[in-house]
């Protein structure tokens, strides 16, 4: 059995984990990526979302923009994979995250990670829920930024441990949002 593909190129993997202060250029980088891929996907993409830490104003992050291409249904994913390949994206599979197909970025574009998700998938909901929770809570942004900086110091040369270290925080935010939505629905009944 072969090892899973890695969305990070060997050169990027060799780089240390570096978390930098929020850069107002990140939304423009997202727009540049979106402008490049949107014409090739046409109506197949029902949305192209800026997700991840670079999508949250004032949040420190690794300077790599995360992009989710949203298609209507699971059956559209194969066509999105085909169309993205025509402009240089390399499909890497789901990398262990069901409902999210990962791609190595096409050459010549700003550094980014690209994913394709069907509308309503758990992976897409998690990306959007986390992004929106952070955008709406400055205290959460401060706490997450501090955690990311600390993890980047501890795991400067270990990307996998850096990612694992963020997981409990992310899970807690997602569970808190889900519980808050449940409480709201109960009150509305």
ABEGO torsion letter per residue (X at the ends): XBBBBBABBAAAAABBBBBBBBBAAAAAAAAAAAAAAAAAAEAABABBBBBEAAABBGBBBBBBBBBBBBBABAAAAAAAAAAAAAAGBBBAEAGGBBGBBBBBBBBGBBBBBBBBBBBGBAAAAAAAAAAAAAAABAAAAAAAAAAAAAAAAAAAABAAAAAAAAAAAAAAAAAAAAAAAAAAAAAAX
